Amino acid sequence: MKHQGLTREKRTQKDYSIAFKLRIVSQVENGDYTYKQAQKEYGIQGKSTVLVWLRRYGNLEWSKPKLHT
């Protein structure tokens, strides 16, 4: 018996509309999702894709975390 697995189509940044990106950013900034939850919920494959959107389109400070001493 041959095993048939589901294959995911790889996506690029170009596949996501600006409206989709802004919706994700808004949901993360409003606290509806963490960026990792949003990534999983919407099937975004890139590990840092949502973070890039947050830095580019978001209203909050999303630079690298600062170490507190």
N, C-alpha and C positions, 0 to 999 in steps of 0.2 A: 504494500500500500504506500502510495506516494504522499508525503506530507506537504500540504499547501499552506504556506504562511502568508500572512498579510504583509504587503510591502507598503511603506509610506513613501509618498513622493517628496523628494527633497525640495525645500522652498528657499527662496532668497529674499533679501530685504525688499526687492522690487515687487514681490507677490503681495505685500501688505499695503493696503490703502492708507492714506494719511488719516482718514476718519477712523479706521480700525486702530491705528497706533495711538491716536488721541484718546479713544475710548479706553484702551488698556491703561494708559498713563493716568487718566482720570480715576479709574477704579482703584489703582494702586495708591494714588495720592489721597483718595478719600478713605482708605483703609478697608475697602471691600475685599481686597486680595493683597497678599505679599507679592513681590515680583515673581517669586518662584511658583506660587499658587496660580498666578495668571498664566505663566508660561505653560504649566501643566494643563490647566483648564482649557486653554485655547490651542494646545498642540503646537506651541512655538518651540522649534527644535534647538535653536542656538542658546547656549547657556547664558550669554550676556546680552542677548538681543533686547530684552525688556529693559535692562539697565541702560543700554545705549539710548533707547527711546526716552527713558526718564531724564537722562542728562540733556538730551536734545530738545525735548518738547515740554518737559515738566516745569512746574513752578517752584519746586522744592530744591534744596541743595543736595545733589546726589553724587558729589565728588567722592573720592576714596575716603573711607572712614579714618578719623583721627584717633590716635592712641591717647588715652587719658592717663596721665601720670599722677 
